[in-house]
């Protein structure tokens, strides 16, 4: 298990810290809270920890839902 810090690339805010089996791949989607995020890049990944920068994936509008 590797400690992973998920961060916002613009503000450097830590969105979540958790342990993962493997470091998330660039482009991979991860769930943080109730939202989906996409991995932009990884920083300082070593066997003991990793900092991952993510961006929120826009919600897709479902057909038949009134605005």
C-alpha positions as CSV (number, residue, x, y, z in Angstrom):
1,X,0.0,0.0,0.0
2,X,1.3,3.4,-1.1
3,X,0.2,6.7,0.5
4,X,-1.2,8.9,-2.2
5,X,-2.0,12.6,-1.9
6,X,-4.5,13.9,-4.5
7,X,-4.0,17.6,-5.2
8,X,-5.6,20.4,-7.3
9,X,-3.0,21.5,-9.9
10,X,-4.0,25.2,-9.7
11,X,-4.3,25.8,-6.0
12,X,-2.1,23.0,-4.6
13,X,-5.0,22.1,-2.2
14,X,-4.9,18.5,-1.0
15,X,-8.2,17.0,-2.0
16,X,-7.7,13.6,-0.4
17,X,-5.0,11.4,1.2
18,X,-5.4,7.6,1.1
19,X,-3.5,4.4,0.6
20,X,-3.6,2.7,-2.9
21,X,-2.4,-0.7,-4.1
22,X,-0.5,1.0,-7.0
23,X,0.1,4.6,-8.0
24,X,-2.6,5.8,-10.3
25,X,-1.7,6.1,-14.0
26,X,-1.8,9.3,-16.0
27,X,-5.2,9.6,-17.6
28,X,-6.8,7.2,-15.1
29,X,-10.1,8.2,-13.5
30,X,-10.3,8.1,-9.7
31,X,-13.3,8.9,-7.4
32,X,-12.7,11.5,-4.7
33,X,-15.7,11.9,-2.5
34,X,-18.7,11.8,-4.8
35,X,-16.9,13.3,-7.9
36,X,-14.8,11.7,-10.6
37,X,-11.4,13.1,-11.3
38,X,-8.7,12.4,-14.0
39,X,-5.0,12.0,-13.2
40,X,-3.1,14.8,-14.9
41,X,0.4,14.0,-13.7
42,X,2.3,12.5,-10.8
43,X,5.0,14.2,-8.7
44,X,7.7,12.8,-6.4
45,X,6.6,9.2,-6.7
46,X,8.8,7.0,-4.7
47,X,8.1,3.6,-3.2
48,X,6.9,5.2,0.0
49,X,4.6,8.0,-1.3
50,X,3.2,9.8,-4.3
51,X,1.7,13.2,-5.0
52,X,-0.9,13.0,-7.8
53,X,-2.5,16.1,-9.5
54,X,-6.0,15.6,-10.7
55,X,-8.8,17.6,-12.4
56,X,-12.6,17.1,-12.1
57,X,-14.2,15.3,-14.9
58,X,-17.3,17.2,-16.1
59,X,-20.6,15.4,-15.4
60,X,-22.3,14.0,-18.5
61,X,-25.9,15.0,-18.9
62,X,-28.2,12.1,-19.1
63,X,-30.9,12.0,-21.9
64,X,-34.4,12.8,-20.7
65,X,-33.4,14.9,-17.7
66,X,-35.1,18.3,-17.7
67,X,-32.9,21.3,-17.2
